[in-house]
């Protein structure tokens, strides 16, 4: 019982560290220039240190945050820019009261899901493997279509975490980002295993 409680406490504490570091680094980049590098930094730290909370430090986080800062922002805003355009077009489509517009809205919503999923999968892959942005995007596209069940679970987890965070806003500041990065990584393990097998076969 004591060991289980210690394990739970350690995981919650690491989620807290990940979330706090994420927001500190995001603010350090004035949000607009911080969110992408912050996500990459925290994800890489989790993959390197996992539950060894003693290895997490703001000094290490800051050092990693500055690596490829501008390039990481460019890659992040490619996805965010596309997402903003799609979201705006989805909003505009709601002002047209035509039956055929429902099909258009479905296509735009699907494209939004694709763009968001690709952004998260690419971030995870670049943190897990030493690959270029272009190659990570290719792998992320294959991951998106490789397993419908995995994709469905990813979407459900995303929606549930958003709803829970909206109900309890304090989670956004202290736990939600860390939990979400962890959940996305766990859901990608099956794809990591396939990539590892392909690399071994080369």
BATIKOL-769969 format. One record per residue (C-alpha): residue number from 1; x, y, z. Coordinates in Angstrom, 2 decimals. Example, Ala and Ser with C-alpha at 12.3 -4.5 7.8 and 13.67 -1.06 7.14 Angstrom:
2
 pos       u       v       w
   1   12.30   -4.50    7.80
   2   13.67   -1.06    7.14
END
This chain:
202
 pos       u       v       w
   1    0.00    0.00    0.00
   2    2.79    2.40    0.92
   3    4.72    1.61   -2.26
   4    1.62    2.19   -4.41
   5    0.98    5.53   -2.71
   6    4.61    6.54   -3.24
   7    4.36    5.58   -6.91
   8    1.22    7.65   -7.39
   9    2.73   10.61   -5.54
  10    5.88   10.45   -7.70
  11    3.88   10.46  -10.92
  12    1.67   13.33   -9.83
  13    4.75   15.27   -8.75
  14    6.42   14.71  -12.14
  15    3.23   15.85  -13.90
  16    3.34   18.96  -11.72
  17    6.99   19.62  -12.61
  18    6.31   19.12  -16.33
  19    3.33   21.48  -16.24
  20    5.07   24.22  -14.24
  21    8.14   24.07  -16.51
  22    5.89   24.15  -19.57
  23    4.14   27.34  -18.45
  24    7.34   29.04  -17.24
  25    9.06   28.38  -20.57
  26    5.96   29.39  -22.53
  27    5.87   32.70  -20.65
  28    9.62   33.11  -21.20
  29    8.87   33.07  -24.92
  30    6.01   35.54  -24.42
  31    3.56   32.70  -25.16
  32    3.59   33.19  -28.94
  33    7.26   32.23  -29.23
  34    7.34   29.96  -26.23
  35    4.68   27.29  -26.61
  36    6.45   25.21  -29.27
  37    9.93   25.12  -27.71
  38    8.37   24.62  -24.26
  39    6.42   21.57  -25.44
  40    9.51   20.09  -27.08
  41   11.66   20.76  -23.99
  42    9.29   19.23  -21.46
  43    8.54   16.24  -23.67
  44   12.25   15.51  -24.16
  45   12.89   15.81  -20.43
  46   10.11   13.36  -19.64
  47   11.41   10.86  -22.20
  48   14.93   11.16  -20.78
  49   14.13   11.19  -17.06
  50   10.63    9.68  -16.82
  51    9.73    9.37  -13.10
  52   13.14   10.32  -11.67
  53   11.98   13.73  -10.45
  54   15.41   14.56   -8.98
  55   16.86   14.88  -12.48
  56   14.38   17.60  -13.51
  57   15.78   21.10  -13.11
  58   14.91   24.52  -14.47
  59   18.54   25.00  -15.51
  60   18.40   21.92  -17.73
  61   14.99   22.97  -19.05
  62   16.22   26.47  -19.93
  63   19.30   25.10  -21.70
  64   17.18   22.77  -23.81
  65   14.60   25.49  -24.42
  66   17.19   27.67  -26.18
  67   18.34   24.91  -28.54
  68   16.91   25.45  -32.06
  69   14.55   28.06  -30.58
  70   13.68   29.83  -33.83
  71   13.53   26.68  -35.92
  72   11.20   25.07  -33.39
  73    8.95   28.13  -33.55
  74    8.82   27.93  -37.33
  75    7.77   24.30  -37.20
  76    5.20   24.99  -34.47
  77    3.61   27.88  -36.32
  78    3.25   25.87  -39.50
  79    0.74   23.70  -37.64
  80   -0.78   26.55  -35.61
  81   -1.16   28.73  -38.71
  82   -2.98   25.99  -40.58
  83   -5.12   25.34  -37.50
  84   -6.10   29.00  -37.16
  85   -7.08   29.20  -40.85
  86   -9.16   26.03  -40.58
  87  -10.84   27.16  -37.35
  88  -11.73   30.53  -38.91
  89  -13.21   28.85  -41.97
  90  -15.18   26.50  -39.72
  91  -16.55   29.56  -37.91
  92  -17.49   31.22  -41.21
  93  -19.24   28.04  -42.37
  94  -21.61   28.24  -39.37
  95  -22.99   31.51  -40.73
  96  -24.23   29.80  -43.91
  97  -27.61   28.14  -43.43
  98  -27.40   25.53  -46.17
  99  -27.73   21.76  -45.81
 100  -24.67   21.07  -48.00
 101  -22.57   23.18  -45.61
 102  -22.74   20.34  -43.06
 103  -20.52   18.27  -45.34
 104  -18.08   21.17  -45.66
 105  -18.03   21.59  -41.88
 106  -17.31   17.88  -41.47
 107  -14.35   18.13  -43.87
 108  -12.97   21.20  -42.09
 109  -13.38   19.57  -38.65
 110  -11.60   16.44  -39.92
 111   -8.79   18.61  -41.28
 112   -8.51   20.33  -37.88
 113   -8.21   16.98  -36.13
 114   -5.60   15.90  -38.66
 115   -3.59   19.10  -38.20
 116   -3.68   18.92  -34.38
 117   -2.86   15.21  -34.29
 118    0.00   15.70  -36.72
 119    1.40   18.51  -34.58
 120    1.35   16.39  -31.42
 121    2.65   13.22  -33.07
 122    5.45   15.15  -34.76
 123    6.48   16.74  -31.46
 124    6.55   13.32  -29.78
 125    8.54   11.71  -32.58
 126   11.13   14.49  -32.67
 127   11.55   14.16  -28.92
 128   11.86   10.39  -29.11
 129   14.09   10.10  -32.18
 130   16.87   12.17  -33.67
 131   15.04   12.92  -36.93
 132   14.48   15.99  -39.06
 133   11.19   17.86  -38.99
 134   10.36   16.63  -42.50
 135   10.94   12.98  -41.61
 136    9.02   13.37  -38.33
 137    6.01   14.76  -40.23
 138    6.12   11.78  -42.63
 139    6.20    9.36  -39.70
 140    3.39   11.30  -37.97
 141    1.20   11.04  -41.09
 142    1.72    7.26  -41.19
 143    1.00    7.09  -37.45
 144   -2.26    8.99  -37.96
 145   -3.53    6.40  -40.45
 146   -1.85    3.33  -38.93
 147   -4.40    2.58  -36.21
 148   -7.97    3.87  -36.07
 149   -8.40    2.63  -32.49
 150   -5.27    4.46  -31.31
 151   -6.39    7.63  -33.09
 152   -9.89    7.36  -31.60
 153   -8.48    6.91  -28.08
 154   -6.16    9.90  -28.64
 155   -9.11   12.08  -29.70
 156  -11.26   10.89  -26.78
 157   -8.44   11.51  -24.27
 158   -7.96   15.01  -25.73
 159  -11.66   15.86  -25.47
 160  -12.02   14.41  -21.95
 161   -8.95   16.28  -20.67
 162  -10.22   19.54  -22.19
 163  -13.66   19.10  -20.59
 164  -12.18   18.18  -17.19
 165   -9.77   21.13  -17.35
 166  -12.59   23.52  -18.20
 167  -14.56   22.24  -15.21
 168  -11.54   22.56  -12.91
 169   -9.36   25.35  -14.39
 170   -6.69   24.86  -11.73
 171   -5.67   21.65  -13.51
 172   -4.60   23.70  -16.54
 173   -2.00   25.51  -14.44
 174   -0.71   22.54  -12.46
 175   -1.39   19.17  -14.09
 176   -3.22   19.01  -17.44
 177   -0.32   19.76  -19.86
 178    1.95   17.25  -18.10
 179   -0.73   14.55  -18.07
 180   -1.54   15.19  -21.72
 181    2.10   14.92  -22.84
 182    2.40   11.68  -20.89
 183   -0.84   10.28  -22.35
 184    0.19   11.17  -25.91
 185    3.54    9.47  -25.41
 186    1.91    6.32  -24.00
 187   -0.54    6.15  -26.91
 188    2.42    6.40  -29.30
 189    4.35    3.47  -27.81
 190    2.88    0.99  -30.28
 191    4.08    3.17  -33.15
 192    7.51    3.59  -31.54
 193    7.80   -0.22  -31.39
 194    7.05   -0.49  -35.11
 195    9.64    2.16  -35.94
 196   12.22    0.40  -33.75
 197   11.61   -2.87  -35.60
 198   12.04   -1.12  -38.95
 199   15.30    0.45  -37.75
 200   16.58   -2.94  -36.56
 201   15.80   -4.45  -39.95
 202   17.84   -1.82  -41.79
END
